[in-house]
Amino acid sequence: MDYKYITGLPLPKFMELQDRIAQILDGRPRTPETAGGRPVALSLHEQLRLVLEILRFNLRQAYAAAKYGVSQPTVSRIYRRFMPLISQALSFEAPEIHAALAKGESLIVDGTDVPVRKHKPAIRTHYSGKKKRHCVSVQVITTLGGRALHVSEPVPGRIHDRNALSSTGVEKLLAGSPYLADLGYQGTGAMIPYKKGHRPGAGELIEHDKVFNKQLSKYRASVERGNSHLKNWKILSEIYRGVFHELPVVIRIVSRLEFFRDNVLGTRY
């Protein structure tokens, strides 16, 4: 079985995550409510694999139930039980972005969207005129090598990247540090491309500006690679079908899984 393709984690990483979850469960006291009862339908290994497959491919729970030979309510219970466990097991996986900032490392910031259903809480606030769909937006900070260092909390899709940078706290986090961005971040401390009419009396870009923009585009390609790694988890690239208010938690867990997969621990880059 190709664990990296099916679960998003190579087998050694999968087994490490499984061991962490087993340690968390072993450390929990057994109560009369949790002791006894019917035997579990799936092993710990199978349950973890099921949950990661749902995140990886945005599977419908009915399909996952048929694949694993259990009922849909059983899949729902496993999913809701394991999501907090995964979050706890990977709670220290976020890279230490402050170390990168202290070193004066150049970073890249960009917004990416997560599509959501057109439902009552999001009909107006989450419609993005730019994307032409309902979505939430997250701000992603990456290194010049394309490794994600920070994924912000989501904001409604109608919010412009400039305002999202401020409302998510990313602008404050990057204050005083060099970072690259696109034209959507005008008015911030970001290094952005030149645009026509930028220089007084010059309607077209001068040669220096063209060269600068070309080099900047090459560097900014890195953040697109970081975004694409996140979007490999289809639950973030396809329309999110789960409970709407749980989406921020799902984004946070998927981000930690991506940090874990990329082996970004502590101050390692």
C-alpha positions as CSV (number, residue, x, y, z in Angstrom):
1,M,0.0,0.0,0.0
2,D,1.3,3.5,-0.9
3,Y,0.7,5.2,2.4
4,K,2.1,8.5,1.1
5,Y,-0.5,8.7,-1.6
6,I,-3.4,7.3,0.4
7,T,-2.9,9.0,3.7
8,G,-0.6,11.9,2.8
9,L,2.1,10.6,5.1
10,P,4.9,8.1,4.3
11,L,4.7,4.9,6.3
12,P,7.4,5.9,8.9
13,K,5.5,9.2,9.6
14,F,2.2,7.4,9.7
15,M,3.5,4.9,12.2
16,E,5.0,7.7,14.3
17,L,1.6,9.5,14.4
18,Q,-0.1,6.3,15.3
19,D,2.3,5.7,18.2
20,R,1.7,9.2,19.5
21,I,-2.1,8.7,19.4
22,A,-1.7,5.3,21.2
23,Q,0.3,7.0,23.9
24,I,-2.3,9.6,24.4
25,L,-5.0,7.0,24.6
26,D,-3.0,4.8,27.0
27,G,-2.5,7.8,29.3
28,R,-6.2,8.5,29.7
29,P,-7.9,7.1,32.8
30,R,-10.6,4.5,32.1
31,T,-14.0,5.3,33.5
32,P,-17.1,3.1,33.8
33,E,-18.5,4.8,30.7
34,T,-15.4,4.0,28.6
35,A,-14.7,0.5,30.0
36,G,-16.3,-2.5,28.4
37,G,-18.8,-2.2,25.6
38,R,-18.7,-3.8,22.2
39,P,-15.4,-4.6,20.5
40,V,-14.2,-1.9,18.1
41,A,-15.0,-2.6,14.5
42,L,-11.6,-1.3,13.2
43,S,-8.1,-1.4,14.7
44,L,-6.3,1.8,15.7
45,H,-4.3,1.6,12.5
46,E,-7.4,1.3,10.3
47,Q,-9.2,4.1,12.1
48,L,-6.3,6.5,11.6
49,R,-5.9,5.5,8.0
50,L,-9.7,6.1,7.5
51,V,-9.6,9.6,9.0
52,L,-6.5,10.6,7.0
53,E,-8.1,9.3,3.8
54,I,-11.2,11.4,4.4
55,L,-8.9,14.5,4.8
56,R,-6.7,13.5,1.9
57,F,-9.5,12.8,-0.7
58,N,-12.5,14.6,0.9
59,L,-14.4,11.3,1.0
60,R,-18.0,11.1,1.7
61,Q,-18.5,9.2,5.0
62,A,-21.0,6.8,3.3
63,Y,-18.3,5.9,0.7
64,A,-15.7,5.4,3.5
65,A,-18.1,3.2,5.4
66,A,-18.6,0.9,2.4
67,K,-14.9,0.8,1.8
68,Y,-14.0,-0.2,5.3
69,G,-17.1,-2.5,5.9
70,V,-18.7,-0.4,8.7
71,S,-21.7,1.8,9.0
72,Q,-21.7,5.5,8.2
73,P,-22.5,6.4,11.9
74,T,-19.4,4.4,12.9
75,V,-17.3,6.4,10.4
76,S,-18.7,9.6,11.9
77,R,-17.8,8.6,15.4
78,I,-14.3,7.6,14.4
79,Y,-13.8,10.9,12.6
80,R,-15.0,13.0,15.5
81,R,-12.9,11.0,18.0
82,F,-9.7,11.1,16.0
83,M,-9.6,14.7,14.8
84,P,-8.9,16.0,18.4
85,L,-6.4,13.2,18.9
86,I,-4.5,14.1,15.7
87,S,-4.5,17.8,16.7
88,Q,-3.1,16.9,20.2
89,A,-0.5,14.5,18.8
90,L,0.8,17.2,16.4
91,S,0.3,20.2,18.7
92,F,4.1,21.0,18.7
93,E,4.7,20.5,15.0
94,A,4.3,24.1,14.0
95,P,7.6,25.5,12.9
96,E,9.2,28.3,15.0
97,I,8.6,31.2,12.6
98,H,10.1,33.7,15.1
99,A,13.5,32.0,14.6
100,A,13.3,32.7,10.9
101,L,12.3,36.3,11.5
102,A,15.2,36.7,14.0
103,K,17.6,35.5,11.3
104,G,16.3,38.1,8.9
105,E,15.2,35.4,6.4
106,S,13.2,36.6,3.5
107,L,9.7,35.2,3.6
108,I,6.7,35.1,1.2
109,V,3.1,35.7,2.0
110,D,0.0,34.9,-0.1
111,G,-3.7,34.2,0.4
112,T,-5.4,31.0,-0.6
113,D,-9.0,30.1,-0.5
114,V,-11.0,27.1,0.8
115,P,-14.3,26.6,-1.0
116,V,-17.4,26.2,1.1
117,R,-21.1,25.4,0.4
118,K,-23.6,28.1,-0.3
119,H,-25.4,27.9,3.0
120,K,-27.2,30.4,5.1
121,P,-24.4,31.7,7.3
122,A,-22.1,32.2,4.3
123,I,-24.4,33.5,1.5
124,R,-23.3,37.1,1.8
125,T,-20.2,37.2,4.0
126,H,-18.2,34.4,2.3
127,Y,-18.8,35.1,-1.4
128,S,-15.6,36.2,-3.1
129,G,-16.1,38.3,-6.2
130,K,-12.6,37.5,-7.3
131,K,-13.0,33.7,-7.0
132,K,-16.7,33.8,-8.1
133,R,-17.6,31.3,-5.3
134,H,-18.2,31.0,-1.6
135,C,-15.0,30.4,0.3
136,V,-12.8,31.3,3.3
137,S,-9.4,32.8,2.9
138,V,-6.2,31.9,4.8
139,Q,-2.8,33.6,4.7
140,V,0.2,31.4,4.2
141,I,3.8,32.3,5.0
142,T,6.5,30.3,3.3
143,T,10.3,30.4,3.0
144,L,12.0,31.1,-0.4
145,G,12.4,27.3,-0.6
146,G,8.6,26.8,-0.6
147,R,8.3,25.4,3.0
148,A,5.2,26.6,4.8
149,L,6.0,28.3,8.2
150,H,2.6,29.6,9.1
151,V,-1.1,29.2,8.1
152,S,-3.4,31.8,9.6
153,E,-6.9,31.3,10.9
154,P,-9.5,31.6,8.1
155,V,-11.5,34.8,7.3
156,P,-14.6,35.2,5.1
157,G,-13.8,35.0,1.4
158,R,-15.1,38.5,0.7
159,I,-12.3,40.1,2.7
160,H,-9.4,41.4,0.5
161,D,-5.9,40.0,1.1
162,R,-4.7,43.4,2.4
163,N,-7.4,43.4,5.1
164,A,-7.0,39.6,5.8
165,L,-3.3,40.2,6.4
166,S,-4.1,42.6,9.2
167,S,-7.2,40.9,10.7
168,T,-5.4,37.5,11.0
169,G,-2.4,39.1,12.8
170,V,0.1,38.2,10.1
171,E,0.9,41.8,9.3
172,K,1.8,42.3,13.0
173,L,3.8,39.1,13.0
174,L,5.9,40.2,10.0
175,A,6.3,43.8,11.1
176,G,9.9,45.0,10.6
177,S,10.9,41.9,8.7
178,P,11.4,41.5,4.9
179,Y,8.7,39.7,3.0
180,L,7.5,39.4,-0.6
181,A,3.9,39.6,-1.8
182,D,1.8,40.4,-4.8
183,L,-0.1,43.6,-5.7
184,G,-3.0,42.6,-3.5
185,Y,-0.8,43.7,-0.5
186,Q,-0.3,47.3,-1.4
187,G,-0.1,49.5,1.6
188,T,1.7,46.9,3.7
189,G,5.5,46.5,4.4
190,A,5.7,43.8,1.7
191,M,8.0,44.0,-1.3
192,I,5.5,44.0,-4.2
193,P,5.8,44.2,-8.0
194,Y,5.9,47.6,-9.8
195,K,2.8,48.4,-11.8
196,K,2.2,50.8,-14.7
197,G,2.0,54.4,-13.7
198,H,3.9,53.7,-10.5
199,R,6.6,56.3,-11.4
200,P,5.5,59.9,-12.0
201,G,5.5,60.8,-15.6
202,A,6.1,57.2,-16.8
203,G,3.0,55.4,-18.2
204,E,5.0,52.2,-18.9
205,L,7.4,50.2,-16.8
206,I,11.0,51.1,-17.3
207,E,13.5,48.3,-17.9
208,H,14.6,48.2,-14.2
209,D,11.0,47.6,-13.1
210,K,10.5,44.8,-15.6
211,V,13.7,43.0,-14.4
212,F,12.6,43.5,-10.8
213,N,9.1,42.1,-11.4
214,K,10.5,39.1,-13.2
215,Q,12.9,38.2,-10.4
216,L,10.2,38.8,-7.8
217,S,7.8,36.4,-9.7
218,K,10.5,33.7,-9.6
219,Y,10.8,34.0,-5.9
220,R,7.0,34.2,-5.4
221,A,6.6,30.9,-7.2
222,S,7.7,29.3,-3.9
223,V,4.6,30.3,-2.0
224,E,2.5,28.6,-4.8
225,R,4.3,25.4,-4.1
226,G,3.6,25.8,-0.4
227,N,-0.1,26.4,-1.2
228,S,-0.2,23.4,-3.5
229,H,1.1,21.1,-0.8
230,L,-1.8,22.2,1.5
231,K,-4.3,21.8,-1.4
232,N,-3.1,18.2,-1.9
233,W,-5.4,17.6,1.1
234,K,-8.6,17.7,-1.0
235,I,-10.7,18.7,2.0
236,L,-9.1,22.1,1.5
237,S,-9.3,22.3,-2.3
238,E,-12.7,20.9,-2.9
239,I,-16.0,22.2,-1.5
240,Y,-16.0,21.6,2.3
241,R,-19.1,19.6,3.2
242,G,-18.6,19.3,6.9
243,V,-20.0,21.4,9.8
244,F,-19.2,25.0,8.9
245,H,-18.0,26.2,12.3
246,E,-15.6,23.3,12.5
247,L,-13.7,24.4,9.4
248,P,-11.1,26.4,11.2
249,V,-10.2,23.3,13.3
250,V,-9.9,21.2,10.1
251,I,-7.6,23.8,8.5
252,R,-5.5,23.9,11.6
253,I,-5.2,20.1,11.7
254,V,-4.3,19.8,8.0
255,S,-1.7,22.5,8.5
256,R,-0.1,20.5,11.3
257,L,-0.2,17.3,9.2
258,E,1.6,19.2,6.4
259,F,4.2,20.5,8.9
260,F,4.6,17.0,10.2
261,R,4.9,15.4,6.8
262,D,7.6,18.0,5.8
263,N,9.4,17.2,9.0
264,V,9.4,20.8,10.2
265,L,10.1,20.5,13.9
266,G,11.0,23.3,16.3
267,T,13.5,25.6,14.6
268,R,14.4,23.3,11.8
269,Y,13.9,24.6,8.3
